[in-house]
Structures are given as C-alpha cells and as structure tokens.
C-alpha cells in the first residue's frame, strides 16, 4: 500500500466543481463548508428541488461570487451536457439521490430514475467533456457518494470493508448499488478518473425530518409519538455530516483514482438506545424533568426487508489519509438537538413545504 506522504503529494486540484444534490442534507453541508474554504474554486449546484432539497439551507451562499445554483434534473442529459460546456467542470461531486428506504418501497421507479439513470447521465457527460479536449489539463475527478446499505445486512459481528460483496435488500440500496457499478464500469472501460465512497448513517444540521434523528427531535419537541420499528434492536453506525464532508474533501483531493473508501463515524448504536439518548437530550435542552419524553416511544410494525445491522471498517481511509471522525456521538447529537431548537423557523417551513414552491418559482427560469 502506498505510504501516506506519497499519497498526499499526488493531489487533485479542483477548479470548477459540479455538485449534484447540493440543496439536500449532505450536499448543502458540503457546500456551506467548501465554498468559503476555497474562494478560488467555482461551485455549481445542480438540484431538482424535490421535497428533500431545500434552498433555504444555502441562503448564506447566495452572494458568494464562486457559487451558482441551477434548478434541474441530473437525468436531463441536454441540461447536464450544456452545463459541462458552459462551466468546463474539472470535478464532479455527486450527492444527488433519492435516499429514503420507505419511499423506495412505495415508488421504486423514481429511485431508478434518479439514482441509476441520473448517475449514468452524469458519467456520460463527464466522459464526453473530458476526453481529448486540449484546453483541459487532464486533472479531473468524478467523486461518487454512496452508502453502506449496498452491502446488505450484518449479524451481531463483523464489519463492512472495501472488499465486502454487494447484497442490496431494498429498492433504494439496489439503485445505489447499480450506480456504484456504473461508476466503476466507466473507470475500467473508459478510464474515467473516479473515487467512490460508502458512508454510514449521517446526522446533523439541515436533515429532512423524515429521517430518524430529526424525526425524534421534532416529535419530542412537540410532545408527539416517536415511532420505532419493531423492537428497536436494529443497529446503525452514526457519522456526523461535518465529519463526512471533511472526509470527502480529503478524498476528493488525495484519494487514489479508481479506488473505493468507506467512511465511518465509529459510533454503533441500537435504534432504541439512540432514540432514548435523543429524548433525554431534548428534555435536558428544554429544561424538562429527566426522562419526560421516554413515554413518547411507540413501537410500530417493522418495515419489509429491514436490514439488521450496518457497521464499517474505515481502516483504509485512516491509514492512507490519516482521517478519523472528530465528533463524539453524544456531543454531536447534543449539538444537533440545539441546532433544531435554534432553527424552529426552518423546521416549520420544511414541515409546511410551502417554501419549496416559492423557491421553484425563483429558479425555474435561471
């Protein structure tokens, strides 16, 4: 394996970056960190503004001279090709995805459209733009953000690593697995310079409140039932979104072309234990008597194909680039609870969804 110093000397230097799904949870956190961090790099955010894409997340960047928003679908080949021609991207960071397992069970075709077809449209646009154009330096990178769910389900023991066979169990994870295979196929067939990452469950600011952590927080704030699937014994590994974004930044610049890296928060918890911790943190933040919100827990019928456990071995990322997570889970959750309490206007707007039609009208002609 190459040593760390040799890898860090072989860097990709982004100049013009297409970020897909940048109005979503992870994408918006990435842009909020990277746009001010790299003022000499231009960032174009392409987002379809579905229910989970929230331009309110990015209001802090509206006046940034190196940031542009484009409203559109990553599966729109003509649009994507025109953006490559106009902005001459050297880099793609591909977040855009339908990601909620329950929704994928109800409407699998929309997941295939975005996650699989959309990824191939992006790959093909990058291939066409980057092959043999003499005005480019050849320093390109297609960074594909994926999930640990493509590996299927673990038992009580073991960890996913970069050699784990794929075994997706839901339409969501199957569509992401297909996209991962296409990214690697474009590398092996065409030489398209790519890096792929699979991450564990993210949490932090700006997460749409259908996901477990913000759902628990908002329901606890409002004194509403907190649904927990089955007996709550399913296990997940939790990664703060800021740690994830910083890992992507390092991998984008220093990851080895053609390689896959797993990104872990090194914080496994049973769902029921996570929910109980969150409820206690909400009670503490609101000055309620201890364990007040525990009574809100409501066990509901488990969903079909619910994977038992995900857990990641991030040794490769640590050994090659020296990256490790900085957030302790309890303190990261405490900060996340505080963020939602301090941004009640954001949460109310998301639940109402009226913001979405307003922003679509603002961007539809851009």
Phi, psi and omega in degrees: 000136178301147178281163188298320183294323179291325178292318183290344178274349181252082189254149167269135182243095180299141175240316178227117191243126169268119175252119178264143180068030184286353174266358177277187186299298183287319181300318180291322176297322177299311181295319180299332179271322189273324183300311176286334181290328184234076185294342180269001178255134177269138181238126174246124182257113177257117183216138181279351182055054169285186185305330184264358177267117190236102179298340175302332180300334191247017181301330180294344183257358188301330180260004180290127183291343181256021181230134178225137175255137174231126178272117179179171185262131179295342178273001177274095188299319181297317179296312183298316180296322179293325178294320176299319181293322183284314189261351176051058183298137170259348190213141171237132170241110194256098176263330193306124180192145162284130192228001184266119186301316181301318179294326180293329178291325181279327186218071186295328185296327179293331177287322176296318181300308184282307191286324183260301181298316180301320179296318180294322176301316179296316179300316182292321178296318178296317180299314181295321183286327189263356184269107169076014176280114188295342181280351177267155180273346184094001180268086184239159174202133174250110182257120185250122182264120181232194192229157175287348183293342179294341184274354179090221189234137175263158169274206183293335185240167174095164181221147169287142167222186187293346180259001182294129178297149178285140180206060185295146186240356181227160175303324176300304184293328177295320180292325176289321177300317178299318180296320178300316181297320178295320179299314179293324179297321178292330175290311185286325182277315187249351184078015181299124184288110184230157167225139183235138176233144172241124186246163173275181184300130180266155171212164179141197183295151171071019179275132182299134191282026166270341180281159194304307188293309178294330177296315178298317182297310183293321180291323178294320178301319185269359181069030181261159179303142179252105184284137177230125181294140175056232177255008177076019185269354177297143187246135176228154175258128190252134185233122177293138186298330178291321174298317179300313182297321178291326175295318178299318179302315179293315181293324178301322184269324189238353178296151181283132179303135179086002186256159174246142179227139175261137184242121186235146172273353180052044184216075178283137174212145167293147181303318183294325178290322177296315180300315180297319177297315179300316180298321178293323179293322176296314179301317180296316181295327181268359180072024178279159173301145182306137175069017178303316188276356179300331181291347181283344183298127181229114180281131183236165181303135181295151179277157180297140174064031184287111180298138185287310188212138168240138175203140191240139169260109183259028182301319182300314180296318180295314184290322183280319187242355178075015183276135170220153179294147181256342185270125164288138187300312183298314181290326176295320177292322178299316178294325179292317175302315181297321180297314181294324177293324181280349182235048180297331178293321177297314182296319179295320180294320180295318180293327180282326178069004179293334179302326190294315180295323178299310183292325177299320178295325180292324189257349190298331183260007183275000000 
